[in-house]
Amino acid sequence: MYKGEEFLYTGTISELAKRHGVSENTIRYYTYPAYQNKLKKRRKVRNVITVDRLDDDED
């Protein structure tokens, strides 16, 4: 999870939600293209929370 360019922490969706004080659905929303598109429309993009999804490779 990032706030702007600053790395905050890593964890599961559940862990991030608890640590950030929001619902798991909010954390999931941060990973969706719709949220990224919403950010692109903002004039001032600062203090933006973003979440990068890391998928485990089982190979």
Buried (B, 14 or more C-beta within 10 A) or exposed (E): BBEEEEEBEEEEBEBBBBEBEBEBEBBBBBEEEEBEEEEEEEEEEEEBBBBEEEEEEEE
